[in-house]
Amino acid sequence: MIEGADRTDDAGDDAPEDDSGESLPEGERRCIVTRERRPRRRLIRFVLDLDGQVVPDVDERLPGRGLWLSPGRDMVEMASSRRAFARAARRPVTVPPDLADRVEALLVRRCLNGLGLARRAGQVVTGYEKVRARLREGAVGVLLAASDGAPDGRTKVAALAAALARARAAESGGDDLDRPDGKRPIQEGVRAEPVLVTAFTAAELGRPLGRDRAVHVALDTGRLATRLLESCVLLAGFRAEPVMGPVSMVRAEGSETDPAHPDGTRGTRARPAR
């Protein structure tokens, strides 16, 4: 699809300056669709290639003028249908019909690359028992549970994480157990309970960890955990199913669990708590 380029003031330049000439705060950019100013880590950058085709640049490394967009399939479709890319670039552009799918695939790769980096830094443990042990040490910032793993194992790990978080909050007098729901910016301190990420299959989780499959993974608190969560926030805009949430959102339901399979191979179903 080729967009026309009516000249407007909808600039998507990388310079931290508004179209009115007002300087934007450091690290902020304006979405070319909503016109809202947001931290650049909460937006997705696009550039044009030599042929004028819109290319996603989720790692913000490609040369060229940046066109910034709020994360979401609806935002990509709106930017295309409203010719927002062309207006921001001030020239005709070509928008690939599968642009949203390309963004999603790149965000998945970015998340998994971040997990691999954390593994090399010694900040990741894998396996049901190792994850439970790391939770008891209090060092976990992110729990990852394979989307195709049985809910029973996921429920048990999440329940342990939530119980330990409540106990620690009671000991310290903390009151922020309800804060891992996205209401507080990710980078503000250590969360009271780990965030549960369920966006990836066991095969996907296994690849950056040097395994065929990984069902239960724990990532220590710190900068790498923060970066992974920021990537997952962007990915959530391109997935119909939930990508992440507090561990307290998972609760057991229905039949008896099977203690012979604590590794997430089968068991009870789980659903978000109401």
Contacts in CASP RR format, 6 or more apart in sequence:
PFRMAT RR
TARGET T0000
AUTHOR 0000-0000-0000
METHOD contacts of the structure
MODEL  1
MIEGADRTDDAGDDAPEDDSGESLPEGERRCIVTRERRPRRRLIRFVLDL
DGQVVPDVDERLPGRGLWLSPGRDMVEMASSRRAFARAARRPVTVPPDLA
DRVEALLVRRCLNGLGLARRAGQVVTGYEKVRARLREGAVGVLLAASDGA
PDGRTKVAALAAALARARAAESGGDDLDRPDGKRPIQEGVRAEPVLVTAF
TAAELGRPLGRDRAVHVALDTGRLATRLLESCVLLAGFRAEPVMGPVSMV
RAEGSETDPAHPDGTRGTRARPAR
1 80 0 8 1.000
1 94 0 8 1.000
1 95 0 8 1.000
1 97 0 8 1.000
2 92 0 8 1.000
2 93 0 8 1.000
2 94 0 8 1.000
2 95 0 8 1.000
3 80 0 8 1.000
3 83 0 8 1.000
3 85 0 8 1.000
3 86 0 8 1.000
3 92 0 8 1.000
3 93 0 8 1.000
3 94 0 8 1.000
3 95 0 8 1.000
4 83 0 8 1.000
4 86 0 8 1.000
4 92 0 8 1.000
4 93 0 8 1.000
5 83 0 8 1.000
5 86 0 8 1.000
5 87 0 8 1.000
5 89 0 8 1.000
5 90 0 8 1.000
5 91 0 8 1.000
5 92 0 8 1.000
5 93 0 8 1.000
6 83 0 8 1.000
6 86 0 8 1.000
6 87 0 8 1.000
7 87 0 8 1.000
7 90 0 8 1.000
8 87 0 8 1.000
8 90 0 8 1.000
9 19 0 8 1.000
9 20 0 8 1.000
10 19 0 8 1.000
10 32 0 8 1.000
10 35 0 8 1.000
10 84 0 8 1.000
10 87 0 8 1.000
10 88 0 8 1.000
11 19 0 8 1.000
11 88 0 8 1.000
11 90 0 8 1.000
12 29 0 8 1.000
12 30 0 8 1.000
12 32 0 8 1.000
12 65 0 8 1.000
12 66 0 8 1.000
12 67 0 8 1.000
12 68 0 8 1.000
12 88 0 8 1.000
12 89 0 8 1.000
13 65 0 8 1.000
13 66 0 8 1.000
14 29 0 8 1.000
14 64 0 8 1.000
14 65 0 8 1.000
14 66 0 8 1.000
16 23 0 8 1.000
16 24 0 8 1.000
16 25 0 8 1.000
16 26 0 8 1.000
16 27 0 8 1.000
16 28 0 8 1.000
16 29 0 8 1.000
17 23 0 8 1.000
17 24 0 8 1.000
18 24 0 8 1.000
18 30 0 8 1.000
18 37 0 8 1.000
19 30 0 8 1.000
24 30 0 8 1.000
24 37 0 8 1.000
25 37 0 8 1.000
27 39 0 8 1.000
27 40 0 8 1.000
28 37 0 8 1.000
28 38 0 8 1.000
28 39 0 8 1.000
28 40 0 8 1.000
29 37 0 8 1.000
29 38 0 8 1.000
29 40 0 8 1.000
29 43 0 8 1.000
29 68 0 8 1.000
30 36 0 8 1.000
30 37 0 8 1.000
30 38 0 8 1.000
30 68 0 8 1.000
31 38 0 8 1.000
31 43 0 8 1.000
31 68 0 8 1.000
31 69 0 8 1.000
31 70 0 8 1.000
31 75 0 8 1.000
32 67 0 8 1.000
32 68 0 8 1.000
32 69 0 8 1.000
32 79 0 8 1.000
32 84 0 8 1.000
32 85 0 8 1.000
32 87 0 8 1.000
32 88 0 8 1.000
33 69 0 8 1.000
33 70 0 8 1.000
33 75 0 8 1.000
33 78 0 8 1.000
33 79 0 8 1.000
33 82 0 8 1.000
33 84 0 8 1.000
34 70 0 8 1.000
34 75 0 8 1.000
36 70 0 8 1.000
38 70 0 8 1.000
40 60 0 8 1.000
40 68 0 8 1.000
41 230 0 8 1.000
42 70 0 8 1.000
42 71 0 8 1.000
42 230 0 8 1.000
42 233 0 8 1.000
42 234 0 8 1.000
43 68 0 8 1.000
43 69 0 8 1.000
43 70 0 8 1.000
43 71 0 8 1.000
44 56 0 8 1.000
44 58 0 8 1.000
44 68 0 8 1.000
44 69 0 8 1.000
44 70 0 8 1.000
44 71 0 8 1.000
44 103 0 8 1.000
44 234 0 8 1.000
45 56 0 8 1.000
45 57 0 8 1.000
45 58 0 8 1.000
45 60 0 8 1.000
45 66 0 8 1.000
45 67 0 8 1.000
45 68 0 8 1.000
45 69 0 8 1.000
46 54 0 8 1.000
46 55 0 8 1.000
46 56 0 8 1.000
46 57 0 8 1.000
46 66 0 8 1.000
46 67 0 8 1.000
46 68 0 8 1.000
46 69 0 8 1.000
46 85 0 8 1.000
47 54 0 8 1.000
47 55 0 8 1.000
47 57 0 8 1.000
47 62 0 8 1.000
47 63 0 8 1.000
47 64 0 8 1.000
47 65 0 8 1.000
47 66 0 8 1.000
47 67 0 8 1.000
48 54 0 8 1.000
48 55 0 8 1.000
48 64 0 8 1.000
48 65 0 8 1.000
48 67 0 8 1.000
48 89 0 8 1.000
48 91 0 8 1.000
48 93 0 8 1.000
49 55 0 8 1.000
51 94 0 8 1.000
52 91 0 8 1.000
52 92 0 8 1.000
52 93 0 8 1.000
52 94 0 8 1.000
53 93 0 8 1.000
53 94 0 8 1.000
53 95 0 8 1.000
53 96 0 8 1.000
54 67 0 8 1.000
54 85 0 8 1.000
54 93 0 8 1.000
54 94 0 8 1.000
54 95 0 8 1.000
54 96 0 8 1.000
54 99 0 8 1.000
55 62 0 8 1.000
56 99 0 8 1.000
56 102 0 8 1.000
56 103 0 8 1.000
56 106 0 8 1.000
57 66 0 8 1.000
58 103 0 8 1.000
58 106 0 8 1.000
58 107 0 8 1.000
58 110 0 8 1.000
58 234 0 8 1.000
59 110 0 8 1.000
65 89 0 8 1.000
67 85 0 8 1.000
67 88 0 8 1.000
67 89 0 8 1.000
69 75 0 8 1.000
69 76 0 8 1.000
69 79 0 8 1.000
71 233 0 8 1.000
71 234 0 8 1.000
71 235 0 8 1.000
71 236 0 8 1.000
71 237 0 8 1.000
71 238 0 8 1.000
72 100 0 8 1.000
72 237 0 8 1.000
72 238 0 8 1.000
73 100 0 8 1.000
73 237 0 8 1.000
73 238 0 8 1.000
76 99 0 8 1.000
76 100 0 8 1.000
76 103 0 8 1.000
77 100 0 8 1.000
78 84 0 8 1.000
79 85 0 8 1.000
79 95 0 8 1.000
80 95 0 8 1.000
80 99 0 8 1.000
85 93 0 8 1.000
85 95 0 8 1.000
86 92 0 8 1.000
86 93 0 8 1.000
96 102 0 8 1.000
100 238 0 8 1.000
103 238 0 8 1.000
104 235 0 8 1.000
104 238 0 8 1.000
104 239 0 8 1.000
107 231 0 8 1.000
107 234 0 8 1.000
107 235 0 8 1.000
107 238 0 8 1.000
108 199 0 8 1.000
108 200 0 8 1.000
108 204 0 8 1.000
108 235 0 8 1.000
110 231 0 8 1.000
111 199 0 8 1.000
111 200 0 8 1.000
111 228 0 8 1.000
111 231 0 8 1.000
111 232 0 8 1.000
111 235 0 8 1.000
112 200 0 8 1.000
112 204 0 8 1.000
112 205 0 8 1.000
112 207 0 8 1.000
112 208 0 8 1.000
113 208 0 8 1.000
114 208 0 8 1.000
114 224 0 8 1.000
114 227 0 8 1.000
114 228 0 8 1.000
114 231 0 8 1.000
115 124 0 8 1.000
115 144 0 8 1.000
115 205 0 8 1.000
115 208 0 8 1.000
115 209 0 8 1.000
115 217 0 8 1.000
115 219 0 8 1.000
115 228 0 8 1.000
116 124 0 8 1.000
116 208 0 8 1.000
116 209 0 8 1.000
117 224 0 8 1.000
118 124 0 8 1.000
118 219 0 8 1.000
118 220 0 8 1.000
118 224 0 8 1.000
118 225 0 8 1.000
118 228 0 8 1.000
119 208 0 8 1.000
119 209 0 8 1.000
119 210 0 8 1.000
121 224 0 8 1.000
123 219 0 8 1.000
123 220 0 8 1.000
123 222 0 8 1.000
123 224 0 8 1.000
123 225 0 8 1.000
124 209 0 8 1.000
124 217 0 8 1.000
124 218 0 8 1.000
124 219 0 8 1.000
124 220 0 8 1.000
125 131 0 8 1.000
125 133 0 8 1.000
125 134 0 8 1.000
125 217 0 8 1.000
125 218 0 8 1.000
126 209 0 8 1.000
126 211 0 8 1.000
126 214 0 8 1.000
126 216 0 8 1.000
126 217 0 8 1.000
126 218 0 8 1.000
127 214 0 8 1.000
127 215 0 8 1.000
127 216 0 8 1.000
127 217 0 8 1.000
127 263 0 8 1.000
128 153 0 8 1.000
128 157 0 8 1.000
128 215 0 8 1.000
128 216 0 8 1.000
128 262 0 8 1.000
128 263 0 8 1.000
128 264 0 8 1.000
130 218 0 8 1.000
131 140 0 8 1.000
131 143 0 8 1.000
131 157 0 8 1.000
131 216 0 8 1.000
131 217 0 8 1.000
131 218 0 8 1.000
132 157 0 8 1.000
132 160 0 8 1.000
134 140 0 8 1.000
134 218 0 8 1.000
134 220 0 8 1.000
135 143 0 8 1.000
135 157 0 8 1.000
135 160 0 8 1.000
135 161 0 8 1.000
135 164 0 8 1.000
135 194 0 8 1.000
135 218 0 8 1.000
136 164 0 8 1.000
138 164 0 8 1.000
138 168 0 8 1.000
139 220 0 8 1.000
139 221 0 8 1.000
140 161 0 8 1.000
140 194 0 8 1.000
140 218 0 8 1.000
140 219 0 8 1.000
140 220 0 8 1.000
140 221 0 8 1.000
141 190 0 8 1.000
141 191 0 8 1.000
141 194 0 8 1.000
141 195 0 8 1.000
141 218 0 8 1.000
141 219 0 8 1.000
141 220 0 8 1.000
141 221 0 8 1.000
141 222 0 8 1.000
141 225 0 8 1.000
142 194 0 8 1.000
142 195 0 8 1.000
142 197 0 8 1.000
142 218 0 8 1.000
142 219 0 8 1.000
142 225 0 8 1.000
142 228 0 8 1.000
142 229 0 8 1.000
143 157 0 8 1.000
143 158 0 8 1.000
143 161 0 8 1.000
143 194 0 8 1.000
143 195 0 8 1.000
143 196 0 8 1.000
143 197 0 8 1.000
143 216 0 8 1.000
143 217 0 8 1.000
143 218 0 8 1.000
143 219 0 8 1.000
143 247 0 8 1.000
144 196 0 8 1.000
144 197 0 8 1.000
144 198 0 8 1.000
144 200 0 8 1.000
144 205 0 8 1.000
144 214 0 8 1.000
144 216 0 8 1.000
144 217 0 8 1.000
144 218 0 8 1.000
144 219 0 8 1.000
145 153 0 8 1.000
145 154 0 8 1.000
145 157 0 8 1.000
145 158 0 8 1.000
145 196 0 8 1.000
145 197 0 8 1.000
145 198 0 8 1.000
145 215 0 8 1.000
145 216 0 8 1.000
145 217 0 8 1.000
146 198 0 8 1.000
146 200 0 8 1.000
146 201 0 8 1.000
146 202 0 8 1.000
146 205 0 8 1.000
146 213 0 8 1.000
146 214 0 8 1.000
146 215 0 8 1.000
146 216 0 8 1.000
147 198 0 8 1.000
147 199 0 8 1.000
147 200 0 8 1.000
147 201 0 8 1.000
147 241 0 8 1.000
148 201 0 8 1.000
148 202 0 8 1.000
149 202 0 8 1.000
149 215 0 8 1.000
149 264 0 8 1.000
149 265 0 8 1.000
150 261 0 8 1.000
150 264 0 8 1.000
150 265 0 8 1.000
150 266 0 8 1.000
150 267 0 8 1.000
151 250 0 8 1.000
151 264 0 8 1.000
151 267 0 8 1.000
151 268 0 8 1.000
151 269 0 8 1.000
151 270 0 8 1.000
152 252 0 8 1.000
152 257 0 8 1.000
152 258 0 8 1.000
152 261 0 8 1.000
152 262 0 8 1.000
152 264 0 8 1.000
152 266 0 8 1.000
152 267 0 8 1.000
152 268 0 8 1.000
152 270 0 8 1.000
153 215 0 8 1.000
153 216 0 8 1.000
153 261 0 8 1.000
153 262 0 8 1.000
153 263 0 8 1.000
153 264 0 8 1.000
153 267 0 8 1.000
154 196 0 8 1.000
154 198 0 8 1.000
154 216 0 8 1.000
154 250 0 8 1.000
154 264 0 8 1.000
154 270 0 8 1.000
155 250 0 8 1.000
155 251 0 8 1.000
155 252 0 8 1.000
155 268 0 8 1.000
155 270 0 8 1.000
156 257 0 8 1.000
156 262 0 8 1.000
157 216 0 8 1.000
157 247 0 8 1.000
158 196 0 8 1.000
158 247 0 8 1.000
158 248 0 8 1.000
158 249 0 8 1.000
158 250 0 8 1.000
158 270 0 8 1.000
159 247 0 8 1.000
159 250 0 8 1.000
159 251 0 8 1.000
159 252 0 8 1.000
161 193 0 8 1.000
161 194 0 8 1.000
161 196 0 8 1.000
161 247 0 8 1.000
162 193 0 8 1.000
162 246 0 8 1.000
162 247 0 8 1.000
162 248 0 8 1.000
164 193 0 8 1.000
165 177 0 8 1.000
165 192 0 8 1.000
165 193 0 8 1.000
165 194 0 8 1.000
165 247 0 8 1.000
165 248 0 8 1.000
166 177 0 8 1.000
166 193 0 8 1.000
168 192 0 8 1.000
169 175 0 8 1.000
169 176 0 8 1.000
169 177 0 8 1.000
169 192 0 8 1.000
174 192 0 8 1.000
176 184 0 8 1.000
176 191 0 8 1.000
176 192 0 8 1.000
177 192 0 8 1.000
177 193 0 8 1.000
177 248 0 8 1.000
178 246 0 8 1.000
179 191 0 8 1.000
179 192 0 8 1.000
180 191 0 8 1.000
180 192 0 8 1.000
180 193 0 8 1.000
180 194 0 8 1.000
180 195 0 8 1.000
180 245 0 8 1.000
180 246 0 8 1.000
180 247 0 8 1.000
181 245 0 8 1.000
181 246 0 8 1.000
182 245 0 8 1.000
186 226 0 8 1.000
186 229 0 8 1.000
186 230 0 8 1.000
186 233 0 8 1.000
187 226 0 8 1.000
187 230 0 8 1.000
190 221 0 8 1.000
190 222 0 8 1.000
191 221 0 8 1.000
193 246 0 8 1.000
193 247 0 8 1.000
193 248 0 8 1.000
194 218 0 8 1.000
194 247 0 8 1.000
195 229 0 8 1.000
195 244 0 8 1.000
195 245 0 8 1.000
195 246 0 8 1.000
195 247 0 8 1.000
196 244 0 8 1.000
196 245 0 8 1.000
196 246 0 8 1.000
196 247 0 8 1.000
196 249 0 8 1.000
196 250 0 8 1.000
197 228 0 8 1.000
197 229 0 8 1.000
197 232 0 8 1.000
197 243 0 8 1.000
197 244 0 8 1.000
197 245 0 8 1.000
198 241 0 8 1.000
198 242 0 8 1.000
198 243 0 8 1.000
198 244 0 8 1.000
199 232 0 8 1.000
199 235 0 8 1.000
199 236 0 8 1.000
199 239 0 8 1.000
199 243 0 8 1.000
199 244 0 8 1.000
202 213 0 8 1.000
202 214 0 8 1.000
202 215 0 8 1.000
203 212 0 8 1.000
203 213 0 8 1.000
205 213 0 8 1.000
205 214 0 8 1.000
205 215 0 8 1.000
205 217 0 8 1.000
206 212 0 8 1.000
206 213 0 8 1.000
206 214 0 8 1.000
209 217 0 8 1.000
215 263 0 8 1.000
215 264 0 8 1.000
215 265 0 8 1.000
216 263 0 8 1.000
216 264 0 8 1.000
219 225 0 8 1.000
219 228 0 8 1.000
229 244 0 8 1.000
232 243 0 8 1.000
232 244 0 8 1.000
233 244 0 8 1.000
235 243 0 8 1.000
236 242 0 8 1.000
236 243 0 8 1.000
236 244 0 8 1.000
237 243 0 8 1.000
242 272 0 8 1.000
248 273 0 8 1.000
249 272 0 8 1.000
249 273 0 8 1.000
250 270 0 8 1.000
250 271 0 8 1.000
250 272 0 8 1.000
250 273 0 8 1.000
251 270 0 8 1.000
251 271 0 8 1.000
251 273 0 8 1.000
252 268 0 8 1.000
252 270 0 8 1.000
253 268 0 8 1.000
253 269 0 8 1.000
253 270 0 8 1.000
253 271 0 8 1.000
254 268 0 8 1.000
254 269 0 8 1.000
255 267 0 8 1.000
255 268 0 8 1.000
256 268 0 8 1.000
257 267 0 8 1.000
257 268 0 8 1.000
258 266 0 8 1.000
258 267 0 8 1.000
261 267 0 8 1.000
END
